[in-house]
Amino acid sequence: MKNRPLLLIILYFLFFSNARIYANEPDSAYIFAYATEKNHHQNGLHFSWSIDKKTWFPIGPEFAFVKSDYSRWGTEKKMISPILHQSKDGNWHAVWTLNETDGTFAYAFSEDLVNWKPQSYPIITEGRNCLQTELSYTDGQYTISWISVDESDTAYYAVKTKDFKTYSKAKQITKSERLNQRESILVSNKQETGTIHHVPWMVIEGLEKKVALTSYRNQLFDEKTIDDPIRFADLKSLDVTLTIDIQNSKKISDKLLGIFFEDINYAADGGIYAELIRNRDFEFSSADYREWNAKTAWYVSGESSDVEFYIDTVNPIHPNNLHYAYLHLRKTEADITLVNEGWDGIVLEKGEKYDFSFFAAASTEKMKRFALIQLVGQDGKIIAEKPIKLDNEKWKKYTTVLTALDSAKDAILKIKLTEPGWYKFDMVSLFPQKTFKNRKNGLRADLAQTLADMKPQFVRFPGGCVAHGDGIGNIYHWKHTIGALEARKPQRNLWGYHQTAGLGYFEYFQFCEDIGAEPIPIVAAGVPCQNSAKHGCLIGGQQGGIPLDEMSNYIQDILDLVEWANGDPKTSKWAKMRADAGHPKPFNLKYIGVGNEDLISDVFEERFEMIFKALKEKYPEITIIGTAGPFSEGSDYVRGWEFATELDVPMLDEHYYQPPGWFIYNQDFYDRYDRNKAKVYLGEYAAHLPGRPNNIETALAEAIYLISCERNGDVVEMTSYAPLLAKEKYTQWNPDLIYFNNSEIKPTVGYYVQQLFGQNAGTEYIASYLDVETNNEKVRSRIACSVVKDAETNDIIIKLVNLLPAKTNVNINKLNPVYKEAIKIVLSGKPDGASACPVEDKVSLDEIQHLELPAYSFTVLRIK
Ligand code: AHR
């Protein structure tokens, strides 16, 4: 126990032993349950305790034992006037008001007041609010009553339930039928309103232990390198011995490192999707972003009296693509130009070819009707131009190839029109021919290559929240994203912009194949995001779910996805569509994720089970990945795992964004996992510091954690950092792995960590022991090592992280002399540094036997 602070010993007694610290505590006391108005009512359920109901002691103080999970983040997720009720079996039930508008309330259940089950929000009334809920039990039923207030009246209502799952119809009651259950007491000199309950002392002790454990953990997880000079003031250097037990190995996943692709931060349109025209479909609208409309990124130059330019929807090229540009030129000899600004300008490279296309229709009363297509630099210089003869009054697709005579970073597209008459344009498109692997409708070569360089073993798509959507109407449907571009269904991207679906399922599967990665498509589990806006659901409530009578169609869509990806074009309509798109061979889909960090509500469970059973029955060869909520602990995580175990789901998707300290002190997270339950897909994670940088501190915390995932590669099957891409100036979320603008790629230090793991993955984990010369847990936790073997090359790969401010000398035991030389790659820098790159060297075996790890570094040794 040398060097262990006294606090740890006290904590040991507090959490893990039944030994009492105080000898003379009462057998029972009172608790007071309440919520405050602070922080827009978002601070959750608090407790105070008292022996005599006169003097009250806040627990925490104001510790949140359960918080509301209803609706969006920001100023929602409110707990207003909670009522706590204990049933005869000792269990606890809480109901509370969510806001002043919705006809629903929250219900939560707990056995011990410390651990709470996922909440539910029964939809009770439409258009009337539920204020000051009360909860009571008589004759085998619970009654929840509330006050409903609007401009015209105040009325009282109640519903009955036996199980908090099904409720009777709301019935109007009289004021006198209300129980007035709330009491007002003085806590910390402030009058608070809530309910009082008589409980065994153990209950209060449990609450206090929870507070102490949380505060201990928070302190630990809050550890930041900025305090390292003080924390490690005595540490000049460290000696460690690494013993590799080459005979002792286990098989680990060969898919440990993959990528999470979501259209967030302009990752797809304006990002990796190589289309250079913004709003090519004239489908931008204020629903995407409040300042947008169908003309966004477009304008007409020339005399305004000569032209009428508006957006029309009569006879569109496809009902999924309703809006198009309509121009009417009135004057002969007018010089009118329809201009597109691209995504803040169009990048062109001298000598490169660009595929231009549009759908057009034009009046043909005169024979000679041309559209002159030009790419023009900011200085007015024409970089490329080609005329297109418009010869049809009906919609027709026209194409041409433009060759750039010069390079430009901010060119614009001009469609010059000179003849009077009317013109219609839609799906105006410009693609570099040089896309990744020269694919048509392909990906930006530089960005896609940066992803390929990570050697990811799988690609998750389309998210993230984009997969389950902001409300039922915003759920991502794979069928809307395949086939002819003009027939795809664009939609509002929940991150505040427009999604053309140009980068759809076909392009995604093609990319996976091009880089040798498994596709991991994620479909919604029949429920949208629990943080959806209210308008997203059926009638109020927040998560909602696809109506049960529509679920069979939805499930059929998921089954069709497998057919589309793997089926035989001769027998399957869906597989034929794949073949027609240019891929007759099956894509060999092996995994489908169902759900994305959902609230594990009854609504979710019912729909997930339906999808799971149907998929399993029809395609037993597909590995179905379930979901365990958005956090590494809490009600969704616990219930998510229970539920997956009940259904025997083979793999579960975990998500957590945590401070670096969490990753440092949770290296044993998966060591403790039951090997007989589902495998883990750590589908979203990242180390978050205040200000959300991606720097050496966060990157090394992630590296330390990935080392622990390699060690647990028998249970952790896959991992993917999130999010992946972010366009500068269009970023909704930080940190990300790769930042970019129209012409530059800026990989982060976190990217290099992922890349080093991807490029140096193993298939076998070899036991190794790090002998660190100190018992100081803080020091020991900052050094980590894994040794793996790659079956394909037989190389041994040693990964070492030194997250200490001092260098570490590693003595490695003698390796088999068959190994001759090694590649050493080191990524290091100051903790707040964000620009380091890995440095590679060839080293002899003798050199690596006495290795120096620089302060704050990640070292990979690839021994050949
Ligand atoms: O990675 C960004 C977002 O984080 C994802 O869309 C969502 O699943 C998570 O909350």
Boltz pocket constraint, residues with backbone or C-beta under 6 A from the ligand:
constraints:
  - pocket:
      binder: B
      contacts: [[A, 262], [A, 264], [A, 463], [A, 464], [A, 465], [A, 466], [A, 596], [A, 597], [A, 630], [A, 684], [A, 722], [A, 723], [A, 733]]
      max_distance: 6.0
